[in-house]
């Protein structure tokens, strides 16, 4: 299915024009805030806005290596599917952002936010409307907070809000079972991994796999039964499997790699196999926002990555 051209409503009424084969949408001005596509030279500023949006009270600022990792990830999204990446700006700088991606017949919202002092002004709605227009009729998915205004907006946009859980804490290493049948993965696995992703969520991760492999460890269960990425903090970041037993083995492998503490998030009730592993490992269970889905059920056995879904 070809990707539709992004054509959000324009307050100017100006027509869209072709630029290098892509549709360039005129800037929309609403109360001195303009919506436009993200550019390479915006990335550092968007990261700083993202930190203001998501930093919790009392939480330390992002260290330099995390900042660079965030910018590298956003650059990947911009490179692969620039028409899904939008920002809201005024004369003083960037006020909000929505970075989304189309992957064949699937859309995901990678990150989305507005500066805290501007919430409720309509900027967030305009950003979301813009990336949803780009998604078209594709099924889609993203991870959501519990903010009342945001969740209302998501529901009105047709998304089901499925409660999520997370597990945190130090793994009781005496509980880790013998793990067999797994091996290190590489680029040769991407084909069957995309086929598995398509069965579980409607489309493969495509170029996201190659990007993930540059910074994370890939562990697979061959032939073609499942995979897990383990990030630089030795935490599972994306897991998919053909069955719950394989998924549990992969999650145990990720937990075995952890050091002082770990985090397993984006767990829905369809993935209680993960809760069983976490309980056995003596992790603490807590609620964590929603998985917003439209046009598909919550994937299982599957733990979506927060940045790649």
Helices and strands as residue ranges (DSSP letters): E 17-19, E 22-24, E 28-30, E 33-37, G 40-42, H 43-54, H 64-80, G 82-84, E 85-90, E 93-103, E 106-114, G 116-118, H 123-135, E 139-144, H 148-156, E 160-169, G 173-175, E 183-184, G 187-189, H 190-201, H 207-215, E 217-221, E 226-230, E 236-241, H 244-257, E 262-267, G 269-271, H 272-280, E 284-294, E 302-303
